[in-house]
Each structure stands twice: as C-alpha cells, then as structure tokens.
Amino acid sequence: MLVLALGATGVARVIAGRKYSRQWTTHEASFPIPFPLSAAELETLRAERLAAGAPASDPLAGVDLNAAALTRAIARGQHLIATRVGCAGCHGADLGGKVLIDQALIGRWSAPNLTTGAGSVTRSFSAADWDRAVRHGVRHTGQSSSMPSIEFLNLSDHELSDIVACVRSRPPVDRELKSIRIGPLFSFIVAFGADSLVAFAIDHERPHPIEPPVEVASVELGQHIAQVCRGCHGPNLSGGKIGGDPNMPIVANITPHETGLKGWTEADFMRALRAGKRKDGTDILPQMPWKAYCQMKDVELKALWAYLQTVPAVAKGNR
C-alpha cells in the first residue's frame, strides 16, 4: 500500500508539474497606462477650471493633461481594487505580497510582490504582461499561474490600465518571497482537477473590450460586474461546495431559484451587500467579501441586481 501511495503521488507530481510548466500563447494586448483624458473628461476639466477663475479663452492653459489623466486613472483603479478586484486579499494591504499557504501536505503558495520594491515581479511589466497575468492566468514567462483570472477576464483594457496605474502609484515594498512548492495533496488536485488551473479554462484568443459598459443600472453593466461572482458561486451562479478547500462553507445560490434569491427584492439585495445581512436578518458569513462590495456605487449594485434577475433559475449546488 505504501509503495502504491508513493507511486500515485509521484505520478500526480509529474502531471501537476507539467500543467504548471505548460507554455501558453495569448493574444497580444496593448493599451496606454494611463488612458488619455476622454472628451467628456476634458469638458469636465474645462468647467472646473472656469469655475476656479481660469481665463475663458483657454481654461486648460498650463494644465498637465498627462498628470490629470493619471490622477483620474489612479482614483478609478483604487475603486476597482477596493471593490471588485480585491488585490489586497491575496497580495496584502501594501500589495507587497504575502504567503497564503505553507503546509507540508498542500504546499507553499505566495502571492507575489506587485509594487516596485525589491522582490517585485511586475516592475518591468508591459501592458501585455499585465494582460496575461490578470486576464489569462499566465505568468510573464508564459507558464500557468494560480491567479483566479476567471473572475477578471471580462475587465476592459481601460479598467485594467486604471488598476495598473493605481498599483504603480503605491509605495515600493521590499519583500522577497519564497518560490511556490506543490505538496502531495495539492498535486492530486492540480493533476486530476478539471478546473484546478484557470489557464486551461480561458479562451486566450478572445479579445477584450477596450471600454467597460456605460455606468448606468443596466443588465449589461451588471453582467460585466458579475464575472467576479463566478469564482465562488460558479459559472451558473448557483453556488454549492467549492472543491479543494475544506474550510470554505457551502456557497449561496444567487440565481432566482427558490433555493436562491427567489422572493428577494432589490432592497433585500442592497442590504445584503451593504450591511452583510440576508433577507431573514441573519449575518452573511465573513468568507463572502461583502465589506468590499459594500463600497460599490449604488448604480453598480443596482446593475448587478438587474442582471441577476435575468439569469436562469438553477437549483443550489449546480455551480
């Protein structure tokens, strides 16, 4: 039995190693960081300058438009990071990286240092590198990563550019992190799990939108935002048990099914994400990052609710 167990572990390690070392080819993404000011932003800036007493003949005289674009990009990026993208959850509040798991049977996983300090993995990243890392689950070396990119593949170029601008604006953190080590238990999960590495589940030739949907409480915007929900609630949004993590509770069904949100109102939904309370008044478990989602704008939450009303009603557990 011991020989068989060691042999099975060895096979799993080999298969898992091959999955991690596989080289991926993705489409070449290119976008400015930051995006230049749009016509609407320029008009807003003109109005602000006129109100501040700038000459009507040329209210933008002397204004550093590149600096203004960067300031706005950082603010938008911070909103995305604090609400939907949640970089700090894995990479630490200072984005300097941190050890997530270090157990003999599972292995060692460290989220890398995103700042420009010593130990940074992103210091020389191009836009294409950021695209591969965030939206494809592929390292800049072309190999598979553990990044949950399935949640972020719908990010537009403009949104990703704003996130990068914000990350680059953070103070540099000097932090060297040990390399990943795959333990025997996780070897089996990676080797034989169909969705253990997201790079295998993503269409790497699918183009990304340049701009996000217009910020109105529409089904389109809600669908755009809801991609982040699918990491835990599943492709069908019906929740259930998440494989591979024994500490995760059963995830809720957020479809209009009777085992989900049937009977909920928009007000119930807003309360859940603003105050962490279910329709019946009980507390939502802390594994649900409602404290991040509560920082979304009303228009974002209303759009998300509008979209959830359009998805098929699926019984809980059919992720």
N, C-alpha and C positions, 0 to 999 in steps of 0.2 A: 504493500500500500504506500509506503514511504517513497519507494522508487517511482511508482506511478504518479504520486503527487508532485515529486520533484520534476519528473518528465513533463507533466502537464504545465507546471509553472514555467519551465524552460521554453516550451512551445509558445505559451502566452506572451512571454517576454519578447520572443523573436517577432511575433506578429505585431505586438504593440509597438515595438521599436521601428518596424517597417512602416507602420501607419504614421508615426511621428516624423519619420525621416523622408516620407514621400515628398517629392518636389511638385509644387503646383504652379501652373501658369495662369495668371489672371489678366483681364483686360487692363490696358494702361490708362490709369486715371490721371488727369491733370487739372488743377484748379488753383486760383490765386489764394494766398494766405497773407492778409485778409482779402475778401472781395472788395472791389472799389465801391464807393457810395453809389447807391441807385439814384435814379432821377427823383424818386419820391423823397429819399433821404436828403438829397441836395436841396430840394424845395423846402423841406422842414428846417434845414440848417440856415437857409436864407432867411426864413421867417424868424428864427431865433435870433439871428444876428441883427435883423432890422429892429426887433423888439428891444435889443440891447443897445441900440443907438448907432449901428453901423451905417455908413453912407448908402443911400438908396441906389446910387449909381452903380455900386459894386460891393454889395454886402459881404461877399466872400473874399474880399481883398485881404491878403496877409494870412489867410487861414490855411493851415497844413491839412489838406484834404486826406492825405495818407494817414496822418495821425488820427484824424477824426474817424476814418473808416476803421482803424484798428481799435479805437476806444469802443465803438459800437459793436464790433465783432466780439470783443472780449466780454462785453455785457451779455450778448446773446449766448455766447458759449458757456458762460457761467450759469445761465438759466438752464441750459440743456444738461450740463454736468450735475447741477443740483437736483434736477427733477427726473428726467428720463434716462440719462446715460449712466449716472451713478459711478463715475470713475473712482471716487474715494472709497467705495465699498470694498474694492479689491486692492487698489493701489495706495491706499492710505490717505488720510486727510491732507497731507502735504504732497501727495502724488509721487512721493519718493520710493514707492514700492514697499511691499511687506510680505512676510511669509504667511501663506494661507493654511497650509497643511504641512506637518512634519511628523509623520508616523511611520514606524517600521513597515507595517503591512501595506499601507496605502502609498506612501512615498513622500516626497517633498515638492511642494508647489509654491513658487514665489511669483507674485505679480510684479512686473519689472518697474524700475525707476523711470518715470515719464518726464522728469524735469531735466534741466541741462547740466546738473551737477555730476560729480564723479559717479560712475556706475550707470549713467543714463544709457538706455537703449535707443532713444529717439533723437538724440542730439543732432544727428546728421540726416534725419528722415526727410525724404521728399514727400510731396503730396501723394505720389503713387505708393510709397511705403506706408503712409498713414491709411490709405485706402485698403491695402492688403491686410494690415493689422486689424483695423476696426471692422471693416465690412466683409472681409473674406475669411478671417480666422487663419491667416497665413503670415508667418514671420517674414521679415525683410530678406531672410536667406532663402525664402521660397518653401520652407517646411511648414507642416501643420503646427498650430498653436492651440492653447486651451482657452483662448479668448472666446466669450459667448457671442460671437458675431451674428448668430441667427437673430439676435434681438436688435441689431444695429444695421442690418443690410439695407434697410429702407431709408437710412439717412441720406439726405441730399448732399451734393457737393458743397453747397453753401453752409449747411449745418455742420458738416464735418470740418470745413475751413474755420468756422467760428470756434468750434471745440479746440482745434489745434492752436488757434490764436490765443485762446484762454490758457491752455496748458503751458504754452511757451512763455506766458506772462508771469507764471508762478515763480517764486524764488527758487534758485537751484538748491537741490538737496544732494549732499554727498553720501551715497549709500550703495555699497556693493552687496549684491545678493547672491547666494549660492545657486548653482545651477539646479535644474529640475532633476529629480530622481524618481523613477517609476517603481513602486513597490509591487510585490507579488499580487496583492488583491486588485490593485488598480490595473495591473497588466491584463487580468482577465476581463475587466470592464472595457478597457480600450480595445483589446483584441477581438472580443466577441460581441460588444455592444454596437448596435446598428447606428446609433447617433452619438457615439462617445466623443467624436471629434467633428466639430461643425463644418470643417472644410470639406468633408465628404458629402454634406447635405446642401451645399450652396452652389448655385449656377455662377461660375466665375466669369462667364462672358456676358451676363445680364447687365445692361447699362444702368447707371444710377441717375436719378433725376438731378438736374442742376439746382433747382429751387424747390423748397418744400411747398405744400399746398397753402393757399391763401389762409390767413389766420381768421377764420370765421367758424362758427359752431356747425360744421358740415360733417357729413358722413365721410367725405374724402379725407379731411384732416384727422378725424377720429381713427380711420383705418391706418393712416400714416403713423399715428402715435401708438396704436395698439400692438405694433410689432414687438415692442419691448415686453408686452404682457405674455407673449407666446413662449418665452424662455421657461417660465414656470407653469403657466396654465395650458401649454401645449398648442399645437397648430390649430386645433378645433376650439380652443379656449374653454374646454370643459373640465379642466383640472384633473385631479387624481393623484396617485402616488408618483413621485419623481424617483426614477431608478438611480441607483448608485450612491445615494446619500441617505443613510438610515436616520439621520437627525432631522430631515425635512418632514414636516407634517403633511397630511393629505391636503392638496391644493384645491381651492374653491372652484366651482363651476361658475363662469361669468357669462354663459350664454343665457338666452331667455327660457331655458328649460325649467320645469318645476323643481329640479334638484339644483337649480342655479338662481338666476335673478328674476324668475317669473314672479310678478306681483310687486316688484320693486318700482319705485318712482325715481325720477331724476333727482329729487331731493334726497331720497334714501342713498342713492349712489354718491352724491356730492358729500353727504355726511360721512359715508364710509371712508372716502379718501381725504376728507378734511379733518375728521376727528377720530378716525380709526374705530368706528362703531358700525356694527352690522345693523340690518333693518330691525332686528329684535332687541337691539341695545347692547348686545354682548361685545366684548372687545375683540378686535381683529388681532391675530397673533403677530408678534414682532417680526417674524420672517417675511411678512408682507411689508414692503417698504413704503407704507402709506405716508410716513413722515417726509419722504422725498416727494411723493406725488402730490402731497397737500400744498406744495409750493408752486404747482402749476397754476396758470391763469384760469379764471372761470371759463373762458372760451375754449381752452384746451380740454378741460374736464367735460364740458357740455358736448363737445365734438366727440369725445371718446364714448360718452353715453349714447349719443345718436348712432354711432357705428355699432355698438353692442346690441342695439335693438334690431339690427339688420342681419346679424349672423344666424345661421341655422341653430335651432334649439337642439342640443345634444346632451344625452344623459351624462351625469358626472362620471369621470373616470375614463372617458374615451378620448383622452388628450388629442 
